[in-house]
Amino acid sequence: ILDFDSEGRLVGIDIDHASKILDLSRIEVESLPITNLLIKQE
């Protein structure tokens, strides 16, 4: 799920339960203006 603010900017990506379907051990992104990055290992 992609979350956008009122001006159409991407503010969040939600991938709950995606690891049950996909291998998320590696995620590549390109050209995202990331100001904060949170990585959580369970």
MIMI-245189 format. One record per residue (C-alpha): residue number from 1; residue in one letter; chain; x, y, z. Coordinates in Angstrom, 2 decimals, decimal comma, m for minus. Last residue first. Example, Ala and Ser with C-alpha at 12.3 -4.5 7.8 and 13.67 -1.06 7.14 Angstrom:
! MIMI-245189
(atom 2; "s"; "A"; (13,67; m1,06; 7,14))
(atom 1; "a"; "A"; (12,30; m4,50; 7,80))
! end
This chain:
! MIMI-245189
(atom 42; "e"; "A"; (12,22; m9,50; 13,90))
(atom 41; "q"; "A"; (14,47; m7,07; 12,09))
(atom 40; "k"; "A"; (13,39; m3,45; 11,79))
(atom 39; "i"; "A"; (14,82; m0,96; 9,32))
(atom 38; "l"; "A"; (13,66; 2,64; 9,59))
(atom 37; "l"; "A"; (14,68; 5,16; 6,96))
(atom 36; "n"; "A"; (14,12; 8,89; 7,30))
(atom 35; "t"; "A"; (14,70; 11,61; 4,68))
(atom 34; "i"; "A"; (14,12; 9,38; 1,65))
(atom 33; "p"; "A"; (13,67; 11,20; m1,66))
(atom 32; "l"; "A"; (13,16; 7,98; m3,63))
(atom 31; "s"; "A"; (15,16; 7,75; m6,85))
(atom 30; "e"; "A"; (15,62; 3,97; m6,95))
(atom 29; "v"; "A"; (14,55; 1,27; m4,59))
(atom 28; "e"; "A"; (15,93; m2,21; m4,03))
(atom 27; "i"; "A"; (14,59; m4,61; m1,42))
(atom 26; "r"; "A"; (16,53; m7,66; m0,28))
(atom 25; "s"; "A"; (15,51; m10,11; 2,45))
(atom 24; "l"; "A"; (11,91; m9,45; 1,46))
(atom 23; "d"; "A"; (11,27; m12,86; m0,09))
(atom 22; "l"; "A"; (7,62; m12,59; m1,08))
(atom 21; "i"; "A"; (4,27; m14,12; m0,05))
(atom 20; "k"; "A"; (4,50; m14,48; 3,74))
(atom 19; "s"; "A"; (7,03; m11,65; 3,75))
(atom 18; "a"; "A"; (4,29; m9,37; 2,41))
(atom 17; "h"; "A"; (2,45; m9,62; 5,74))
(atom 16; "d"; "A"; (2,41; m5,84; 6,10))
(atom 15; "i"; "A"; (4,10; m4,05; 3,20))
(atom 14; "d"; "A"; (3,13; m0,43; 3,89))
(atom 13; "i"; "A"; (4,94; 2,28; 1,96))
(atom 12; "g"; "A"; (4,69; 5,82; 3,26))
(atom 11; "v"; "A"; (4,89; 9,50; 2,43))
(atom 10; "l"; "A"; (4,61; 9,53; m1,36))
(atom 9; "r"; "A"; (3,79; 13,06; m2,44))
(atom 8; "g"; "A"; (0,37; 13,78; m3,92))
(atom 7; "e"; "A"; (m0,12; 17,19; m2,32))
(atom 6; "s"; "A"; (m2,59; 15,89; 0,28))
(atom 5; "d"; "A"; (m0,06; 13,26; 1,38))
(atom 4; "f"; "A"; (0,33; 9,87; m0,27))
(atom 3; "d"; "A"; (0,39; 6,37; 1,24))
(atom 2; "l"; "A"; (1,38; 3,40; m0,93))
(atom 1; "i"; "A"; (0,00; 0,00; 0,00))
! end
